[in-house]
Structures are given as C-alpha cells and as structure tokens.
Amino acid sequence: MARALIDGGADIEAPGASIAGGTPPDDAVEYGCWQVARLLVDRGAQVTRLSHAAALGMTARVEEFLSATPPPTRERITEAFYQACAGGQRRMAGYLLARGADLNGIPARGKNTPLDAGRQALVAWLRDQGAKSAGDMS
C-alpha cells in the first residue's frame, strides 16, 4: 500500500500524516513498520531524528547526530537505543549502549524497556548485558 501511495505522488514527509501528528517516516518508525520506514528513506524521506537513524541501522547518520554541537542528551541516546532494539539493530544497540544509553531506559512516550521492545535476536544479548523488563523493575 505504501509503495502504491508513494508511486501515486503522496508526500512522503507530509506533517500531521497520522493521528500522532508525525510525518510518514516518524509514524513508520514509531509504529514499528520497518519496511515502510526503509521504503520512505529509499524514496528520499529525510532522517531527522537520532532515534529513527538508530532504528534503521544508519550508522553514518547516527554518528552525525552524536557529533553535533551540542551533542544529544543521554535521554535522546537512550531513546535511540530503545528504537535500535525495537528495530532489531543489535550492532547499533551495542554502539549506543557504549555511548551512554541507559540499558533499562524507558522512552518519554513509552512504558516498556528496550528488553520489552527488543526482537528475539536481541533479547538474549540484552539479558547478557543485565537488562530488565518493566515487570522485573516493579
């Protein structure tokens, strides 16, 4: 469906594209529609958030965000770590964890830890790092 809409001329960066008020790339990442997010980027959508670049495993773009002045806060790095875990980006998750992400950090608009959001390939790695699920922290 997304491909047909884009081919038909849909604005791939239209603000307020959903009930959440984000652009199509924002929504694709936030709702875990990884194929759609990649399609949008492949078709020219800009990656304007650290968390989106992390979710899509875009190492060079993440490095650009991390080297910006001022650098992203720990909260932003933790949000990016969460999205990397949700997106199944194990190497990116490790990269962000080494740069100060909170292993058990819950994003501002979330209620789950990275372990809760992580895909199966990441769950064992997160547990090895000492990660906890939200239920373990109660």
C-alpha positions as CSV (number, residue, x, y, z in Angstrom):
1,M,0.0,0.0,0.0
2,A,2.8,2.5,0.9
3,R,4.5,1.8,-2.4
4,A,1.3,2.5,-4.3
5,L,0.7,5.7,-2.4
6,I,4.2,6.9,-3.0
7,D,4.1,6.0,-6.6
8,G,0.8,7.9,-6.9
9,G,2.5,11.1,-5.6
10,A,1.9,11.0,-1.8
11,D,4.0,13.5,0.1
12,I,6.5,11.3,2.0
13,E,7.2,14.0,4.5
14,A,3.7,15.5,5.0
15,P,3.3,16.8,8.5
16,G,0.4,15.7,10.5
17,A,0.1,12.5,8.5
18,S,-1.4,10.5,11.3
19,I,-3.3,10.7,14.5
20,A,0.0,11.1,16.3
21,G,0.7,14.1,14.2
22,G,4.0,13.0,12.8
23,T,5.3,12.7,9.3
24,P,5.1,9.3,7.5
25,P,8.8,8.5,8.4
26,D,8.0,9.4,12.1
27,D,5.0,7.2,12.1
28,A,6.6,4.3,10.3
29,V,9.4,4.1,13.0
30,E,7.1,4.8,16.0
31,Y,4.7,2.1,14.9
32,G,7.4,-0.4,14.1
33,C,6.7,-0.5,10.3
34,W,10.3,-1.1,9.4
35,Q,9.8,-2.0,5.7
36,V,7.7,1.2,5.2
37,A,10.3,3.3,7.0
38,R,13.1,1.9,4.8
39,L,10.9,2.4,1.7
40,L,10.3,6.1,2.6
41,V,14.0,6.7,3.2
42,D,14.9,4.9,-0.1
43,R,12.4,7.2,-1.8
44,G,14.0,10.3,-0.4
45,A,12.5,11.0,3.0
46,Q,14.9,12.7,5.4
47,V,16.0,11.1,8.6
48,T,15.9,14.0,11.0
49,R,15.9,12.1,14.3
50,L,18.7,10.2,16.0
51,S,16.1,7.5,17.1
52,H,15.0,7.0,13.5
53,A,18.5,6.6,12.2
54,A,19.2,4.1,15.0
55,A,16.0,2.1,14.4
56,L,17.1,1.7,10.7
57,G,20.7,0.9,11.5
58,M,22.1,4.0,9.7
59,T,25.5,4.2,11.4
60,A,26.9,7.2,9.5
61,R,23.7,9.2,10.2
62,V,23.8,8.2,13.9
63,E,27.5,9.3,14.1
64,E,26.5,12.7,12.6
65,F,23.9,13.2,15.3
66,L,26.3,12.1,18.0
67,S,29.0,14.5,16.8
68,A,26.6,17.5,16.6
69,T,27.1,20.6,18.7
70,P,25.5,20.4,21.2
71,P,25.6,16.6,21.4
72,P,22.4,14.7,22.1
73,T,21.4,14.3,25.7
74,R,21.5,10.9,27.4
75,E,17.8,10.7,27.1
76,R,18.0,11.1,23.3
77,I,20.7,8.5,23.1
78,T,18.6,6.2,25.3
79,E,15.5,6.7,23.1
80,A,17.7,5.9,20.1
81,F,18.9,2.8,21.9
82,Y,15.3,1.7,22.5
83,Q,14.4,2.2,18.9
84,A,17.5,0.3,17.8
85,C,16.4,-2.6,20.0
86,A,12.8,-2.4,18.7
87,G,14.1,-2.3,15.1
88,G,16.3,-5.4,15.6
89,Q,19.6,-3.4,15.2
90,R,21.9,-5.3,17.5
91,R,25.2,-3.6,16.4
92,M,23.6,-0.2,16.6
93,A,22.2,-1.1,20.1
94,G,25.7,-2.0,21.2
95,Y,27.2,1.2,19.7
96,L,24.6,3.4,21.6
97,L,25.0,1.5,24.8
98,A,28.8,2.1,24.7
99,R,28.0,5.8,24.2
100,G,25.9,6.2,27.4
101,A,22.4,4.8,26.7
102,D,20.5,3.7,29.7
103,L,20.2,-0.1,29.4
104,N,16.8,-0.1,31.1
105,G,15.6,3.4,30.0
106,I,12.0,3.8,29.1
107,P,11.3,6.4,26.4
108,A,9.3,9.5,27.4
109,R,6.3,8.4,25.4
110,G,6.7,4.7,26.3
111,K,6.1,2.2,29.0
112,N,8.5,-0.6,28.1
113,T,12.2,-1.1,28.4
114,P,14.4,-1.9,25.5
115,L,14.3,-5.6,26.6
116,D,10.5,-5.5,26.3
117,A,10.7,-3.9,22.8
118,G,13.7,-6.0,21.5
119,R,13.3,-8.5,18.8
120,Q,14.1,-12.1,19.7
121,A,17.7,-11.8,18.2
122,L,18.3,-9.0,20.7
123,V,16.7,-10.4,23.8
124,A,19.5,-12.8,24.8
125,W,22.1,-10.1,24.2
126,L,20.1,-7.6,26.3
127,R,19.8,-10.1,29.1
128,D,23.5,-10.8,28.9
129,Q,24.1,-7.0,29.4
130,G,21.9,-7.1,32.5
131,A,18.7,-5.6,31.0
132,K,15.4,-5.9,32.8
133,S,11.8,-5.9,31.6
134,A,9.3,-3.4,33.0
135,G,7.8,-6.2,35.1
136,D,11.2,-7.0,36.6
137,M,11.6,-3.4,37.8
138,S,8.3,-3.2,39.7
